[in-house]
Amino acid sequence: MLSRKASEDSHGQDSSYFLGWQEYEKNPYHPIHNPTGIIQMGLAENQLSFDLLESWIQRNSDAVEMKKLDGASVFKELALFQDYHGLPTFKNELVKFMAKIRGNVIKFDSENLVLAAGATSANEILMFCIADPGEAFILPTPYYPGFDRDLKWRTGVEIVPMHCSSSNGFRITSSCLEQAYQQAQNLNLNVKGVLITNPSNPLGITMTKSELHKLVDFALDKNIHIISDEIYSGTVFDSPKFVSIMEVINERIHENDEISKRVHIVYSLSKDLGVPGFRVGMIYSNNKMVVSTATKMSSFGLISSQTQYLLANLLGDDEFTFKYMDENKRRLKKRKQILVTGLRNAGISCLKSNAGLFCWVDMRHLLSSATFEAENELWKRILYQIGLNISPGSSCHCSEPGWFRICFANMSQEALQVAMRRIKIFTDSNSTMFSIKQQLVTSTKPIIITTVEGKLLIGFSSYHGKNNQKPINNFSSKIKK
Ligand SMILES: Cc1ncc(COP(=O)(O)O)c(C=O)c1O
């Protein structure tokens, strides 16, 4: 009765990334009303600097009330405005803000900017502009789980994963790029480009200049596009500093000016300003055809003129934006440190990172085996037993089991501390379980061990493990709480 799209299951909503959100919704943590509920650590949202935005709003109520500085109302003007090119003042402030984030080493021209309803929409529009259904984009793994929906679902574009490895900190190499390209050829897929997120979601790291040069070499060699999703460019809170693909292109423009027409940036205010609900995203491209087509397409998901007006005023306040960016980074850095320290106390390490709203966490030692089944089993135990929703690496298409993304900026510091206590109890009980298991195998007598949240664990062993024979195959039935 309905379209194929409506009836088929290609949206990606059944990924553990989204399933974890659903479980959280059923039983959300609240310090007083639901202290044993699930803590949401699977959502890359920045709530750390809301007070700064709110105090700006209080000081500038005219902008919210749709008034000019002289008190004259712009209500009618905004209510009637429907130009899909966007408010010129807003676009000017956006390009200035983008330059500011990049230390003013690059100049952006508002003529090359297309507004869209979030980076979600901006990425999809670029797919529609660059690739036909059945054509492909290469994405380094691990990647943001939403891309399966944003890039593929409505466009029919295919994603070819490029597998990066923990052995070099998941960095992009020329051989990985070539391998992914070869894989696409084997699948008879025409590759139209590579899409990167810089800084990376989920790794929380910025790409080096040398990685970006390799990427440009590859794009030149294969005659393809590069999309750089720089949605986290303003959340780089530690060195090394952020380098945008545009900087690298500017350095190489003399070599081949065609490449600048094949590089496109996606940006949004969802992360750096922490306003995902405002749905403010954009495409920046030096390709006139892409800008013109994307602008026409943007009419399917525009930003309301009221939002544009408010944010034009906010971004136009230079003193505020500088202070906000500085303070926001300081808070993010501190927050990340609380997570890293808490995890370290529980014997868990993270990939060294300098950006983003999350850490890429190594839990390989907690897996019962080095498989994605074991990763899924661990994810479920963490979700249901200790009430933390984190995102398993498999949902980010990581090729190595045992990595998880943990977000740190979408909750209060107290909630993060509760989460860290829970994870410590979990890893302690895990190692106690391991030692009980060992003792059950080797002991000839019943053993009694007290541990885990003050509960008494008693293990009974009814056979001689040392010299013989049967492994324990029903361990849990031998343990009574
Ligand atoms: C890399 C990346 N791109 C795009 C998005 C979507 O952002 P928006 O809320 O602006 O649509 C996200 C959100 O998490 C993201 O992490």
The ligand as a Tripos MOL2 file, in Angstrom:
@<TRIPOS>MOLECULE
LIG
   16    16     1     0     0
SMALL
NO_CHARGES

@<TRIPOS>ATOM
      1 C1         29.3150   14.4710   12.6990 C.3       1 LIG1
      2 C2         27.8800   14.9310   12.7940 C.ar      1 LIG1
      3 N1         27.2810   15.4180   11.7080 N.ar      1 LIG1
      4 C3         26.0010   15.8160   11.7550 C.ar      1 LIG1
      5 C4         25.2700   15.7560   12.9150 C.ar      1 LIG1
      6 C5         23.8420   16.2570   12.9210 C.3       1 LIG1
      7 O1         23.7950   17.5560   13.4560 O.3       1 LIG1
      8 P1         22.5560   18.5430   13.3750 P.3       1 LIG1
      9 O2         21.9100   18.5380   14.7120 O.co2     1 LIG1
     10 O3         23.1060   19.8950   13.0630 O.co2     1 LIG1
     11 O4         21.6540   18.0570   12.3120 O.co2     1 LIG1
     12 C6         25.8560   15.2680   14.0800 C.ar      1 LIG1
     13 C7         25.0940   15.1540   15.3190 C.2       1 LIG1
     14 O5         25.4470   14.4850   16.2610 O.2       1 LIG1
     15 C8         27.2110   14.8460   14.0150 C.ar      1 LIG1
     16 O6         27.8420   14.3750   15.0880 O.3       1 LIG1
@<TRIPOS>BOND
     1     1     2 1
     2     2     3 ar
     3     2    15 ar
     4     3     4 ar
     5     4     5 ar
     6     5     6 1
     7     5    12 ar
     8     6     7 1
     9     7     8 1
    10     8     9 2
    11     8    10 1
    12     8    11 1
    13    12    13 1
    14    12    15 ar
    15    13    14 2
    16    15    16 1
@<TRIPOS>SUBSTRUCTURE
     1 LIG1         1 GROUP 0 **** ****
